[in-house]
Amino acid sequence: TGLDFSRKCFVFPGQSAAVPEMGRDDYNRYELIQKRFAAADLLAKKLGVTAPSLYIESPGRVPADELSAVQCLALFTMSVALFELLLVNNERPKLLTAHSFGEYAM
């Protein structure tokens, strides 16, 4: 009896959820997350933008004039990578939702 916590909902966060070094422990722990950031870093390099992994590993090195773009790229990449990690670990949501910028990752 009581509340049923067996159903899961995954929420993709908006831009204001991004903070320097967000997800750093998971980034260092999971190769899957590192691979997703490696792909994002390669794309950013081709576009002439600072690597989004810097926002996780060394946010002080992100140029101020690129901070917003790099922050968004890092949030998108981390959201997608964490979602994929949950799926790989057989965590399946009953519902997906997102707020603002998170809709792009969803």
N, C-alpha and C positions, 0 to 999 in steps of 0.2 A: 504494500500500500504506500501511498505518498507519491512524490514526484517521480516521473520516469526520466532518468538521465541517459537512457540507452540510445536515444536519437541524438545525432550530432549535426550541428550547423557550423559551417566554416564561413568566417567573415573576412573579406579582403579589406584592409584598412585604407583610409584616405591619407593624403599627403601629410597632414599634421601628425600622423602617428610615427613618421620617420624621425629618428634621432641618430646622431653620430654613434658609430660602433654598434648599431642595432643588430641583433642576431649574431654577434661576434663569436660567442661560444659555439653555437650551432655551425657557423661558418668554419670554424677550426676543427670541429668534430666530424662533419659529414662531407665525404668526397663528392656526393651528389650536388651539394650546395656550391662547393668550390668549382665544379664543372660548369654549373649554370653561370656563375660569375665570370669564369674564364671566357665563356661564349659572349657574355655581355661586354666584357672588357675588349674583346676583339672587335665587336661591332662598334663600340665607342671609339676605338682607335681609328677605324676606317672612316668614321664621321668627324674625326678631329676633336673629340670630346674626352675629357678626363675619365679614366676607368672608374666605374661604379664601385669596384672592390675597394678603392681608396677610402670611400665613405665608411666602409666597415673596418678596414685595417688601420688607416691613418688619416682620419677626417681632416686634420689640420693641414694636410697637403693639398686639399681640394681648393683650387682658386676661387676666390669670392665671387667672381663674375660667372662661374659655372656651377655654383653651389646648388641652386634650385634644380637645374637639369640633372646633375649627378645624383642628388638626393632622390629625385623621382625614379631615375634608372635603378638605383640601389633598392628602393622600396619595391618596385615592380619585380626585379630579379629575385629578391628575398621572398616575396609573396609567392611567386610561381614555384620557386625551389622548395619552400616549406610545404606547399600544397602537394607537390610531386613526392616529397619525402613521406608525407602522411599516406598517400596512396600506395607507395611502395611497401609501407608497413601495414597495409591492409586496413587502414582507417578510412572508412567511407562515410561521407556525410549524407544526411537525408535532405539537406538544404544548403544551397550556396547563396551568399548575399555579399554585397559590397557597399562601401560608402565612398562617394566621390571618386577620387583617383583610383581607388581599388577596383572599380568597375573595369578598368583596362586589363588588369591582371586576371580578373575572373573570366 
